[in-house]
Amino acid sequence: MSVAEPRRIVLFRHAKADWPQVTDHERPLADRGRLDAAEAGRRLADTAIPFDLALCSTATRTRETWKLAVHEFPHRPKTVYEERVYEASPGELIAVLNETPDDAQNVLLIGHNPGVQGLAEILTGSADGDARERMSRRGFPAAAFAVLSFSGTWKTLEPGVATLLDYWAPSE
């Protein structure tokens, strides 16, 4: 793979979680979250992006979201459950992405707000069509995702270098 080819990053917020008497890290998905996670998986599959790597928070709700979403994919990418994605700031998420091996062309990151939304906003230097306006209007509700593209190595990923190609949220 050439670093001249644009790389794609999909930032995917976990689906709607329930609030049982457990720690925040152990919160499971709510019924609606399970439905939205599967729908998001279908929408991600429709993008036809051949994901090489999925970086998923270790929280129960992100792992459940990923399990339901990836079931809709024609090809399951390598998955790494990364503790640093849980409660990460946009800067911390960039640091995790900067460590991605350069043979990974397309990466999916399954995480939490406000970090995922902040990262999408910080990375976006330009946008296709009305994707930025839709993301600004909707924010980043549970199960939303943003598709971004940038050129260069993962070590060069920094604020403003990406193009927001698409954005999707449930009931959009």
Salt bridges, closest charged atoms under 4 A:
ASP24 OD1 - ARG27 NH1 3.23
ASP24 OD2 - ARG61 NH2 3.07
GLU26 OE2 - HIS25 ND1 2.90
ASP31 OD1 - ARG34 NH2 2.32
ASP36 OD2 - ARG32 NE 3.15
GLU39 OE1 - ARG42 NH2 3.02
GLU39 OE2 - ARG43 NE 2.83
GLU72 OE2 - ARG42 NH1 3.49
GLU82 OE2 - ARG84 NE 2.85
GLU99 OE1 - ARG84 NH2 2.75
ASP102 OD1 - ARG7 NH2 3.61
ASP130 OD1 - ARG134 NE 3.05
GLU133 OE1 - ARG137 NH1 2.88
ASP166 OD1 - ARG134 NH2 3.37
GLU172 OE2 - ARG134 NH1 2.40
GLU172 OE1 - ARG138 NH1 3.86
